Structure formats: structure tokens, C-alpha cells
Amino acid sequence: MKTVIIGAGAMGSLFGGLLSLSGKEVWLVDVWEEHVDAIRSNGLAIEEKGKAETVSINATSGVTSVGKADLILYFVKTYHTEKAINDSLVLQKEDTLFLTLQNGLGNEEMICKQVDRKKVILGVTGQGATLLGPGQIRHAGWGKTYVGELDGKITDRTDQIARMLNNAGIETEVSSRIHDLVWEKLFVNVGINALAALLGLKNGQLLDYPETLRLLESLVSEAIEVAKRKGIQVQGNPMDRVKVVIEATRENRCSMGQDLDRKRRTEIDAINGAVVREAERLGISVPYNRMITDLIKVIEKTF
């Protein structure tokens, strides 16, 4: 299965590198020329548990030289999704599949505006990675990945994708309730990203202080209430799952934190900001998520 990954940041590079190591044909596509050049010249360096391995992998800043793809996997920031979809349509053939493993809400809708819904697959991942520099990443968190059809059916093609990812060492399951899982992943991002980004902390440090623990619990509780009001099936104890993910990715600097560190626009609108928008539609108040969204937006305006 020829896989083209659109967005070769930390997570896109991680998935691409692991798939390439397993023997799959993979292309990384990213607009960051220095990163692409480093990968093409020296390979992709993946640091994991103190050890580094260099992976040979195809990389380009434009999709026109890639040819057709069996699977297009999106890891771009949510605010780049629309353009990324449009640019990648040249890769499409009759049976090409489009899979998003992006953060937040709204990516599915943007993809389906330009692509036949029957070709779109939704996913979430608990993996964590940090971009160290051009051509260098750190695998900093291990969590399960889920993929699923938009209609909830279990199909041969989702099974094939899951097998491919599992063979690359990316623990993956097919789910019939992928939209619920997108919200469960949103709970994690709502609790971690903006809070850790603002405070300059690694994920695990959020559990080390009573103040940050109270804040993340308030942020997540608001998101859970919104999800329930929308009819999302919230199973088990989401707060416990958030804390498990934080512990599993303890050494990871979250993606929003990496964005602020580099003075780049964040995905706040698709995470805490999405909770605010959904809450407004439902007529309920989410003061913690509104506050932290506003704080991130003010910081962005200073860049």
C-alpha cells in the first residue's frame, strides 16, 4: 500500500519513518524545505528511549512528483486541512483512501467537501512525538491508534490499514464507534495541549502540581458535558483515560507547546475553541475552555 503522508511534522514523520522501516513505500510531503532537504540528504533520525535510528524515506515539498497513492494520510495542522486536501487531489486514483489522524474537530467535514465520503476514513492516535530539528524527531509517547469508517462498519480496507500500522509497530485497532473516539481524543487534547503550552511544561508535569490537576480536570469536565449533550456515547471514566495518556506521554512536549515555542499559530480553534463553539450552539457555559482559548489567541497575536 503506497502511502503519502501530507504534513511531515513530528507525528507525520514518526508514522512515515515507522512505516518505511517496515518495508512500505512511503512519501513524506511538507512545505518546510529545510526539513525535507535534511531527510533527503541524511535520512530521518528517530530518537527513541535514548537511542537514535536513521531511516531512509522519500520526502518532497510538492506532491506532483509522487505519482498516485493508495492511501493519503493527513497530519497537517487543522487550519491547513482545506489547502492540503486540494493540493493532494492530484494523488487520487479510483480506489485511493483518505485517512485523517489529525487533532481536534472539523477535519472530517473539510475533507468530505472535496472528496467522496465513501473514500474517507477517520482515525485517532495516542502516539506522541517531538520535532527536534530538520530531519530529527523524538518518539516520546506510546498509545493506541484507532481507524474507522464514517458509517461505523468494519471493512476489509480498514482491517488492511490496521494490519499495515501494526506491522510497523504502531498498535492499531479498527473501531465501529470512531466518532466517539474522536471526542475521547479531544478530551485528552483539551486537558493537555493549551495548559501545557501556556505553562511551558511537558505532559507529565501536569500531574505533578495540584493547581494544574484542578485546571485540566475543569477543562475536561466541560468538554465531557458538551459531548454528552451532543449525544456522544461517553464510556467509562474519561478523566482517568486522560491521566493515563498524560502518564504514557510524560516526557512529550505537546504539539501546541511546540508551536508556541516556535512562535507559530496553534490548533486551539479545533480543540478548546471547538468545545467553546459547540457549547455556544447548545447554550451552555464553558468558562475554563473559553478562558484558555482566549489566552492562547492573545499569545498568537504577539507573534
C-alpha positions, 0 to 999 in steps of 0.5 A: 500500500503506497502511502503519502503522508501530507504534513511531515511534522513530528507525528507525520514523520514518526508514522512515515519513518515507522512505516518505511522501516517496515518495508512500505513505500512511503512519501513524506510531503511538507512545505518546510524545505529545510526539513525535507532537504535534511531527510533527503540528504541524511535520512530521518533520525528517530530518537527513541528511549535514548537511542537514535535510528536513521531511516531512509524515506522519500520526502518532497515539498510538492506532491506532483512528483509522487505519482498516485497513492493508495492511501493519503494520510493527513497530519497537517495542522487543522487550519491547513486541512482545506489547502492540503486536501486540494493540493493532494487531489492530484494523488487520487486514483479510483480506489485511493483512501483518505485517512485523517489522524489529525487533532481536534474537530472539523477535519472530517467535514473539510475533507468530505467537501472535496472528496467522496465520503465513501473514500474517507476514513477517520482515525485517532492516535495516542502516539506522541512525538517531538520535532527536534530539528530538520530531519530529527524527531523524538518518539516520546509517547506510546498509545493506541491508534484507532481507524474507522469508517464514517458509517461505523462498519468494519471493512476489509480496507480498514482491517488492511490499514490496521494490519499495515500500522501494526506491522510497523509497530504502531498498535492499531485497532479498527473501531465501529464507534470512531466518532466517539473516539474522536471526542475521547481524543479531544478530551485528552487534547483539551486537558493537555495541549493549551495548559501545557503550552501556556505553562511551558511544561511537558505532559507529565508535569501536569500531574505533578502540581495540584493547581494544574490537576484542578485546571485540566480536570475543569477543562475536561469536565466541560468538554465531557458535558458538551459531548454528552449533550451532543449525544456522544456515547461517553464510556467509562471514566474519561478523566482517568483515560486522560491521566493515563495518556498524560502518564504514557506521554510524560516526557512529550512536549505537546504539539501546541507547546511546540508551536508556541515555542516556535512562535507559530499559530496553534490548533486551539480553534479545533480543540478548546475553541471547538468545545467553546463553539459547540457549547455556544450552539447548545447554550451552555457555559464553558468558562475554563475552555473559553478562558484558555482559548482566549489566552492562547489567541492573545499569545498568537497575536504577539507573534 
